[in-house]
Amino acid sequence: QVQLVESGGGLVQPGGSLNLSCSAPAHIFRVYTMGWYRQAPENQRDLVASVTSGGLTDYADSVKGRFTISRDNAKRLMYLQMNSLKPEDTAVYYCNARLVFPSDVDEYWGEGTQVTVSS
């Protein structure tokens, strides 16, 4: 059973910051693309940001310039630094590990951490 463990969610005022972290087993962290997804009530789960094992990053347009994804391979931790938070960033944030094969995709999810942006 692969466990991805998130931490760092909470309640923050608009304009504030939060830093999420996710830990993964070594054999996953070493080769899988790691990412953050979020899901607000009645919405689908959308990609927020991802980082490959080689460090290439990708961001949703809505968070570019505000969020930064990073990974520490030695500690097996992935981070999402979220700045200038807006109420529309409110959602459950999920850690994801994904490896694409020619005819299959292997992926794992964390249980999610709630981020609420409200005054």
C-alpha positions, -999 to +999 in steps of 0.1 A: +000+000+000+016+033-011+009+061+012+012+098+003+008+120+033-001+157+031+002+184+057+000+221+060-036+230+051-057+254+072-076+286+073-059+318+060-071+353+051-071+365+016-037+376+006-021+352+030+003+323+025+003+286+032+029+259+025+017+224+018+040+193+020+036+157+009+058+127+017+061+096-004+079+063-003+114+064-018+107+041-047+078+064-057+095+097-051+126+087-071+108+083-105+072+095-103+060+129-113+046+145-082+017+169-083-009+188-064-046+187-074-075+205-058-112+200-057-138+224-045-173+213-036-193+203-067-162+208-089-140+183-106-105+176-093-080+198-113-043+200-115-027+228-096+010+221-102+034+193-110+071+186-109+089+157-126+116+136-111+140+158-130+126+190-117+105+203-146+074+221-133+040+229-147+013+252-133-024+259-138-029+293-153-049+304-123-019+299-099+010+310-120+030+337-102+014+329-069+022+292-062+056+275-063+060+237-064+093+221-054+107+188-043+134+177-019+146+143-032+168+136-002+139+141+022+112+126-001+091+157+003+072+178-022+061+213-013+035+238-026+042+273-014+010+293-019+011+331-017-014+358-024-042+334-017-077+341-029-111+328-018-113+309-050-083+289-039-105+273-013-105+235-019-093+202-007-057+198-020-045+163-029-010+151-034-005+129-065+022+106-077+020+096-114+040+075-138+030+071-174+037+039-193+031+034-230-002+017-224-010+024-187-008+050-160+002+042-124-008+068-099-015+073-062-033+099-041-031+113-007-062+117+015-062+155+010-058+186+031-084+214+034-073+249+024-098+276+033-092+312+023-117+335+040-118+367+061 
